[in-house]
Amino acid sequence: MTNLIEERRKIFTPEEAASLLDRLRGFLTERDIDCYIVGGFVRDGITGRTNTDIDVVVAGDAVEIASAVAGTFGARLVPLDDVHQIARVVLPLSERRWQIDFAPVRGSIEEDLRQRDFTINAIAVDLAETRAGWAQVRVIDPLGGQADLNSGTIRAIAPTGFQNDPARLLRAVRFAATLGFSIETSTEALIQRDRHLITAVAPERLLEELSHILDSTRADYSFRCLNRLGLLDLLMPELTAAKGVTQPREHFWDVFNHSLQAVAEVERLLRQQGDYKNDHILSLVPWSPDI
């Protein structure tokens, strides 16, 4: 998957996002600044999902450009990384909060995409080319990300990807959970090889990824996946001691599997509760005086 694929296709773009990006395109065009939309917004737009986080790469000082955008749009600037020139612009529009993360393009757009985490995120659109709308937009896809989107596959771009950013170890499982995808075999092998690096990731980044996993409908699958890949023991060593610990005969599982099964049952109840309020969820739980 090394040939550059440039295909025109429809990118689902909510009206608010389209209006916001039109304004951004006009702002940058006036200043002769090249800009590409990359990653999750394009990925989710191809599959018809809404993503309120927009990642862009620009030719120039990204923090300076983000600051100018925030001032012009009446938005809030959040510096994220001064060393790597990454900044966020937060725009509260109607009921949604949109945010645009600005970063400098690393070489050409194709070179930039090759430095990303997974093929499904190595997809881009030239913002200047969206002037005619989003119905037939040229998609820049040098690594076959659209094919992996179609097959529901999480595939690492490079063997060193997890070494370059160990948070990707957990992010792979997060994308599998939130998108309903599967991690392909060679990527799983890379995760198992580099799993020890997860302990070097900042706690707040781990919390963010775990929060996404728990907020998905596949938390049970995700925790079992983390266990299979050797990450769970490093993230939650307290659970390691529960493995193989037997319980009284009325229990079917050992303590570890009982804990994971509890997650699965909570997910089942949340799926079944429908329009029930949270305080009525116990009505779905089998109950008896003996219990």
Secondary structure by P-SEA (a helix, b strand, c coil): cccbbbbbbbbbccaaaaaaaaaaaaaaaaabbbbbbbcaaaaaaaacccccbbbbbbccaaaaaaaaaaaaacbbbbbcccccbbbbbbbbcccbbbbbbbbcccccaaaaaaaccccccccccccccccccccbbbbbbccaaaaaaaacccccccccccccccaaaaaaaaaaaaacccccaaaaaaaaaaccccccccaaaaaaaaaaaaacccaaaaaaaaaaacccccccccccccccccccccccccaaaaaaaaaaaaaaaaaaccccccccccccccccccc
